[in-house]
Amino acid sequence: MEYGDITPRTAAYAVDKMLERAQPQLNMAKFATLTTVPKGKTKVCKWRRYNRIAASTTPLTEGVTPSGVNPTVTDVTATLAQYGQHVQITDVILDTHEDPVLTELSATLGQTAGETQEMIIYNVIKAGTQVQYSNGSARNTLNTAINANTCRKAIRQLRNQDAKPVSQMLKASPGQGTQPIPKCYVAFVHPNVDMDLQNTTNFPNGFVRVQNYGTFAPLCDNELGSFENIRFVSSTLYSPLANAGSATLNGMLGGTNVDVYQSIVTGADAYASVDLGAGSSGLTPFVVSPKHTDSDPYAQRGKVGFKMYSTAAILNDAWMTRIEHGVTA
């Protein structure tokens, strides 16, 4: 493994610093089915699901062995792609800057890596086919905020498809596996949605803010609160579709038309991604110090950055649903 001018030991420290900053951005990865891709094996990730075997309602006949059934499977594949970013540094900055530049840049690039991973997953799962509209039956008719009725329809849709609630999540510390959580469905929303969640007209039976959980621990720093058995986690990365809704704004944010927000509610094992902390798909930092070369004879330029492989896939489209809605101005 090449890390530029740093040793494997230093690289391990650098990737830890990057992952510390990346973790708060990894909302969706925390609840995904994560796969570690072994080095030197393949660029294609495969996830296999054994399908349900029908209930046996016919009594057995004495002394007669019944015919067996052949199990069926569903395979989902996705191909790894490589991503990365770097920042150029100069010898003057390294020699004269009062801040620990490499440490700060490693942390900042860790945030970039986390946002990259989050957007890769978000762009895949928001394309799911199950959808609930806050009003009407199409995106271009939307001019209403998220509300209790729409959330209950989302819960009903998931339950009718036997979508299991999420019961574990990735630990906050990289490389530490998963931790159990109270069973719930998890909704990924933009922070602009928070005001409507707290509106007692939209949620007359009460949205519980995370500050009022008491001894009930939040899932992560980005959790806003809960309604019934949905826990809401926010990120500014889940940006709305500008002007995609109704031309009748009806008190909603928008320009010529309502901005449409796509809030995704998911159960367990609905989607998958790769583990940034392990395997060939892991996050790899590099630091190249300024050095004398033909293109840089004065050794004035270096760089610090990262690269990683990532992908995402919907494992079971029936175990997630998308609520499309506006946001109150």
Phi and psi in degrees as a GROMACS rama.xvg file:
@    title "Ramachandran Plot"
@    xaxis  label "Phi"
@    yaxis  label "Psi"
@TYPE xy
-100.847  132.929  GLU-2
-124.214  21.0237  TYR-3
76.3581  -122.769  GLY-4
-99.7577  10.4439  ASP-5
-109.588  153.119  ILE-6
-80.4433  163.419  THR-7
-54.963  -37.5283  PRO-8
-64.7897  -44.3903  ARG-9
-65.8784  -37.0793  THR-10
-62.9711  -38.9117  ALA-11
-61.6124  -39.71  ALA-12
-65.86  -42.479  TYR-13
-64.2857  -41.5749  ALA-14
-68.6924  -32.2028  VAL-15
-62.3746  -43.325  ASP-16
-64.3865  -39.1157  LYS-17
-64.74  -42.8825  MET-18
-69.0871  -29.5342  LEU-19
-60.0841  -41.7739  GLU-20
-78.5089  -30.1847  ARG-21
-70.9683  -34.4279  ALA-22
-56.3881  -44.2413  GLN-23
-62.1257  -22.1596  PRO-24
-83.6486  -16.0946  GLN-25
-87.5196  61.8156  LEU-26
-63.2202  -55.5325  ASN-27
-70.5191  -36.5165  MET-28
-64.1656  -27.1349  ALA-29
-63.0418  -26.7338  LYS-30
-115.08  10.5212  PHE-31
-86.9425  161.461  ALA-32
-79.241  109.064  THR-33
-93.8178  139.926  LEU-34
-122.831  135.233  THR-35
-96.9366  125.44  THR-36
-96.1889  115.848  VAL-37
-63.0243  144.759  PRO-38
-67.6573  139.095  LYS-39
76.4229  17.1435  GLY-40
-103.392  -66.5219  LYS-41
-162.302  159.574  THR-42
-96.0917  -4.31009  LYS-43
-103.544  122.795  VAL-44
-91.7985  138.11  CYS-45
-128.005  132.893  LYS-46
-119.654  134.393  TRP-47
-119.408  133.622  ARG-48
-121.18  125.115  ARG-49
-81.3774  123.84  TYR-50
-75.6821  158.971  ASN-51
-62.6168  138.777  ARG-52
-95.9659  129.425  ILE-53
-58.9858  147.838  ALA-54
-62.0534  145.094  ALA-55
-97.809  106.771  SER-56
-108.158  1.06361  THR-57
-95.9066  124.897  THR-58
-61.4695  148.868  PRO-59
-71.3353  147.167  LEU-60
-94.2989  131.388  THR-61
-54.3816  128.221  GLU-62
76.9021  2.50217  GLY-63
-115.499  123.907  VAL-64
-82.2449  120.855  THR-65
-71.3272  160.422  PRO-66
-69.0872  140.757  SER-67
-79.6008  172.796  GLY-68
-116.634  150.922  VAL-69
-94.0785  121.498  ASN-70
-67.1353  149.16  PRO-71
-115.726  152.206  THR-72
-129.214  156.301  VAL-73
-120.884  122.148  THR-74
-102.881  136.374  ASP-75
-122.278  129.965  VAL-76
-123.543  153.438  THR-77
-150.825  145.275  ALA-78
-99.5594  130.905  THR-79
-65.3959  140.877  LEU-80
-125.773  153.31  ALA-81
-97.1295  138.662  GLN-82
-130.997  157.554  TYR-83
-175.805  169.364  GLY-84
-157.782  150.944  GLN-85
-145.871  160.523  HIS-86
-123.536  133.866  VAL-87
-80.225  138.421  GLN-88
-123.597  155.275  ILE-89
-117.611  162.071  THR-90
-63.7764  -32.5984  ASP-91
-65.354  -43.8989  VAL-92
-61.3136  -45.0058  ILE-93
-65.0965  -33.8044  LEU-94
-83.0449  -28.1985  ASP-95
-122.102  -16.1907  THR-96
-72.7581  136.736  HIS-97
-77.4401  -20.7458  GLU-98
-87.139  153.941  ASP-99
-72.14  87.1701  PRO-100
-59.1875  -47.1123  VAL-101
-63.6409  -39.5193  LEU-102
-64.6269  -44.6761  THR-103
-65.6965  -42.1366  GLU-104
-66.673  -37.2182  LEU-105
-61.1729  -42.1901  SER-106
-66.8574  -42.5322  ALA-107
-64.5404  -43.1921  THR-108
-68.0503  -27.6808  LEU-109
-62.6899  -39.2299  GLY-110
-64.4956  -40.4605  GLN-111
-61.0202  -42.3227  THR-112
-63.0197  -42.0707  ALA-113
-64.3534  -42.0192  GLY-114
-65.9596  -36.0376  GLU-115
-61.8932  -47.9559  THR-116
-61.8447  -42.0453  GLN-117
-62.5565  -42.6049  GLU-118
-70.1245  -33.2063  MET-119
-61.6008  -46.2131  ILE-120
-67.8329  -45.8748  ILE-121
-59.7885  -43.5394  TYR-122
-65.1116  -27.6124  ASN-123
-78.5096  -49.8809  VAL-124
-79.5962  -21.084  ILE-125
-72.9747  -7.79469  LYS-126
-89.7548  7.63922  ALA-127
-59.5972  157.665  GLY-128
-89.1189  -18.769  THR-129
-83.0937  129.409  GLN-130
-147.085  144.222  VAL-131
-119.806  138.202  GLN-132
-107.913  139.071  TYR-133
-65.4766  -24.1737  SER-134
-157.078  157.259  ASN-135
70.1394  -162.571  GLY-136
-134.359  15.3364  SER-137
-152.65  156.268  ALA-138
-59.4365  -40.698  ARG-139
-76.2738  1.53887  ASN-140
-101.385  -3.04857  THR-141
-72.3829  127.155  LEU-142
-152.323  34.3752  ASN-143
-134.836  146.913  THR-144
-77.6332  166.64  ALA-145
-60.8026  147.513  ILE-146
-150.998  171.535  ASN-147
-61.5188  -40.4824  ALA-148
-62.972  -43.6779  ASN-149
-65.3686  -40.338  THR-150
-63.9801  -39.4932  CYS-151
-66.6259  -35.3014  ARG-152
-64.3606  -37.6992  LYS-153
-63.8984  -43.8378  ALA-154
-61.3029  -45.1163  ILE-155
-60.5473  -42.2284  ARG-156
-62.0171  -43.1839  GLN-157
-67.233  -42.6637  LEU-158
-64.3243  -38.5797  ARG-159
-65.3615  -22.0129  ASN-160
-97.8501  10.5261  GLN-161
58.9594  34.0566  ASP-162
-73.1327  120.455  ALA-163
-75.581  141  LYS-164
-62.3055  155.107  PRO-165
-69.9728  134.382  VAL-166
-126.869  -0.835985  SER-167
-152.28  160.019  GLN-168
-147.224  162.054  MET-169
-65.3387  136.054  LEU-170
-66.624  155.539  LYS-171
-66.2892  -32.2573  ALA-172
-83.1866  130.503  SER-173
-62.7801  142.536  PRO-174
77.3097  13.4899  GLY-175
-108.381  12.4499  GLN-176
76.3787  -150.612  GLY-177
-113.65  167.965  THR-178
-136.808  146.961  GLN-179
-71.714  148.978  PRO-180
-136.793  158.562  ILE-181
-58.8671  140.672  PRO-182
-61.8792  131.95  LYS-183
-164.718  163.271  CYS-184
-92.7488  148.097  TYR-185
-114.659  129.525  VAL-186
-110.394  133.445  ALA-187
-104.76  118.417  PHE-188
-133.685  161.119  VAL-189
-79.3937  148.551  HIS-190
-57.4732  -25.6811  PRO-191
-61.4352  -20.0253  ASN-192
-74.6715  -19.5166  VAL-193
-57.0787  -42.3841  ASP-194
-61.8476  -38.8224  MET-195
-72.936  -32.3792  ASP-196
-62.8595  -33.8146  LEU-197
-86.3857  -3.84959  GLN-198
-76.1377  119.78  ASN-199
-71.4301  -16.3651  THR-200
-72.7793  -42.8329  THR-201
-71.3926  -36.0398  ASN-202
-128.591  75.4367  PHE-203
-63.9083  -25.962  PRO-204
-88.3896  1.0317  ASN-205
101.151  118.977  GLY-206
-92.4731  130.097  PHE-207
-95.8328  114.409  VAL-208
-68.6554  150.56  ARG-209
-61.5153  -28.1503  VAL-210
-66.2376  -19.4253  GLN-211
-102.624  14.7069  ASN-212
-68.2456  -24.3888  TYR-213
69.9757  -121.132  GLY-214
-83.8365  -1.93829  THR-215
-82.3072  108.175  PHE-216
-72.5334  139.633  ALA-217
-67.4  154.662  PRO-218
-68.9422  -37.4121  LEU-219
-164.075  175.945  CYS-220
-63.694  -25.099  ASP-221
-92.1347  7.56216  ASN-222
-75.1801  135.497  GLU-223
-92.799  -37.7946  LEU-224
160.722  -162.035  GLY-225
-143.028  153.636  SER-226
-134.234  118.298  PHE-227
51.5911  -121.592  GLU-228
-107.689  29.1998  ASN-229
-107.318  129.716  ILE-230
-105.926  131.381  ARG-231
-103.89  124.694  PHE-232
-120.399  134.281  VAL-233
-116.088  156.962  SER-234
-160.18  141.523  SER-235
-69.3559  -11.2223  THR-236
-69.1587  -22.9355  LEU-237
-84.9232  66.2232  TYR-238
-71.8222  150.852  SER-239
-77.7247  166.611  PRO-240
-87.8747  106.526  LEU-241
-64.0358  130.94  ALA-242
59.4769  26.7755  ASN-243
-90.8465  -8.8277  ALA-244
-97.9679  -150.905  GLY-245
-70.5834  150.709  SER-246
-75.5222  -14.2788  ALA-247
-89.2328  103.45  THR-248
-65.7813  -36.53  LEU-249
53.5158  40.2242  ASN-250
79.9581  10.7333  GLY-251
-96.1277  154.39  MET-252
-65.9753  142.424  LEU-253
163.498  178.052  GLY-254
-104.078  -101.108  GLY-255
-76.5128  -27.7663  THR-256
-131.887  170.124  ASN-257
-68.1799  136.014  VAL-258
-75.0167  130.677  ASP-259
-101.279  122.305  VAL-260
-96.3987  139.574  TYR-261
-112.37  93.5063  GLN-262
-93.1285  124.395  SER-263
-104.427  125.779  ILE-264
-107.954  127.226  VAL-265
-131.384  148.31  THR-266
-100.183  -169.41  GLY-267
-72.9545  146.673  ALA-268
57.2442  30.1012  ASP-269
-82.9665  -29.4058  ALA-270
-147.8  166.322  TYR-271
-139.138  157.464  ALA-272
-150.433  -171.892  SER-273
-108.192  157.222  VAL-274
-85.1674  117.451  ASP-275
-72.9037  -12.3285  LEU-276
-97.7159  0.827074  GLY-277
-153.983  160.573  ALA-278
71.3745  -174.114  GLY-279
-68.9774  -17.814  SER-280
-82.8549  -1.87874  SER-281
-68.0132  163.825  GLY-282
-75.6712  125.086  LEU-283
-116.993  117.474  THR-284
-87.0798  159.652  PRO-285
-147.685  145.594  PHE-286
-131.536  124.202  VAL-287
-116.156  111.213  VAL-288
-74.8325  153.535  SER-289
-56.6284  131.638  PRO-290
-147.187  157.116  LYS-291
-73.073  118.495  HIS-292
-139.114  171.459  THR-293
-62.1253  -35.457  ASP-294
-83.5985  -13.8823  SER-295
-140.257  69.1898  ASP-296
-64.7698  -21.1373  PRO-297
-97.6919  5.84801  TYR-298
52.3899  55.8146  ALA-299
-101.801  -16.4112  GLN-300
-125.704  138.091  ARG-301
-140.768  -170.106  GLY-302
-157.591  154.125  LYS-303
-134.104  137.512  VAL-304
-167.453  -167.068  GLY-305
-147.251  161.697  PHE-306
-142.774  156.276  LYS-307
-160.824  158.039  MET-308
-103.149  144.26  TYR-309
-155.282  161.016  SER-310
-166.428  172.68  THR-311
-152.858  158.089  ALA-312
-154.274  147.175  ALA-313
-81.7704  120.6  ILE-314
-84.6318  -40.1608  LEU-315
-146.724  104.383  ASN-316
-61.3592  -25.6564  ASP-317
-75.2877  -12.3543  ALA-318
-99.7789  15.4963  TRP-319
-145.705  156.465  MET-320
-146.17  155.226  THR-321
-113.516  127.599  ARG-322
-100.047  119.564  ILE-323
-103.915  132.082  GLU-324
-161.993  169.516  HIS-325
-96.213  -179.252  GLY-326
-131.139  135.863  VAL-327
-63.8266  134.767  THR-328
